[in-house]
Amino acid sequence: MAASQVSVIIPTFNRAHTLPRAVDSVLKQRQRPEALIVIDDGSTDQTAQMIADEYPQVAYIHQKNQGVSTARNKGIAMSNSDWLAFLDSDDEWLPGKLERQMTALSKQPEMKICHTDEIWIRDGKRVNPMKKHAKSGGWIFEKCLPLCCVSPSSVVIHRSVFDDVGLFDESLPACEDYDLWLRIAARYPFLYFDEKLLVKYGGHEDQLSRKHWAMDRFRIRALEKILASDTLTDINRKAAEAVLAEKSRIVSEGALKRGKKWPSERITT
């Protein structure tokens, strides 16, 4: 597959301090993408000036702050490539990432989405993911139910998948990737490239997991949505119902302890 078939989308918000690392990791790819698009979700730091001064070759769009899903969706709409890749502005690709994935996809043309293994850095130190975070390929819907098991920064997705399942859900303030992987995994197998081609950095204060209490609230909304659809097999439906029941129980108990009005935030479809 030619490099011109891939556009890379980086959403960012007030990360002028980490964005250069992400951008440089794309520009250093052995297989260069057709386009690198940075969607600035309302940054008030030096992001705009830094991009203008140091990366004039990057397509840069500034929007008012609307969330990461809106930013990614705008990048998808702006791009012209058949294949799309995402990179969070605090993460970093290793140099062979795009080349390895696109080569793997060219050998299995029936596959429409590919993800990879990753290295985790927390507070400056490398850590080992727990078993529940293990990556895999194939029909992974049931493995996607407990928590997000695919990193947005690792995927390459064919544009036709979004035409089929829809874009990132802009109503979700977090777990928007979990929601998307459920919708995709219900319809498509995932190609997994078992090599660490991504470095994920965590532990900083602006992570969404620190901003929102009980992240499972948003996973519950995603589960309710997928269960209201007609895309699930009987086996997948039963598995999703079981996970929904368990997550609802846990979050309800946690809401009572915290004095939160979680039930009023739920959506039904």
C-alpha positions, 0 to 999 in steps of 0.5 A: 500500500502506498504511503499516500493512502494514509492521513494522520489526525492528532487532536490536541488541547493545551499540549504545546509541551508534548505535541512536538514529540507526537508530530516529530514521531509522525514525520520520522515514519519510514512510510510517510503519510499523505497528510498530517492534520492537527486539530486544536480543540481550543488551546489557549497556550502556544500551540498555534504559534509553535505549529506555525513556527516549527511545522509549516508542513502540518495542516493545522485547524483551530476550533472552539473547545468541543472535545476530542471526539469533535476534533477527531471527526473534523480531522476525518472530514478534512482528510481525503485518504482511504486510510486514517490513523490517529495519534493522541498529542501526548503519545509517540509512534515508533519509526516503523509503525505505519510501514509495518501496519500498512504492509500487514494490511496489504497482505490481508486486504479483507481487513479494515482495521489494524492495531498494535501493542504498546509501551506504557510510561507512567510518571516517567517510568516504564510499567507493565500493563495488567492482563486485562489490558492485553491486546488481541485480534480477530472478532474481539467484541467480547474482549472489548466489553470490560474496558477499552482494549484498543488504543486510538493512537495505535489504529489504522482504519479504512474510511469505509468503516466510519461510513458503516458504523458512524463517527466518534460519539460527540455526546460522550465526554470520555470513553468515546473510543470504547464506544467506537470499538464496540460498534466496529467490533460488532461488525468487523474483525481486528487485525492485531500486529503483535509488536510494540510500535507506540509509546503511551505516556500517562500520569499527567493531570489533564487525562480524562480519566482524572477529570471524570469520576466513575468512567464506567458511566460512559461505558454504560451509555455505550453499552445501552447504545449498542444493545439498542442497535440491531448489529449484535449476534445473540452471543454478543448481545448476551455478553453485552447485557451481562457486562451492562448489568455488572457495570450498572450495579457497581456504578450505582453502588459507587454513586450512592457512596459518593452522593452522586445523582448518577441515575439521572445522567443515564440515557436510554434508547 
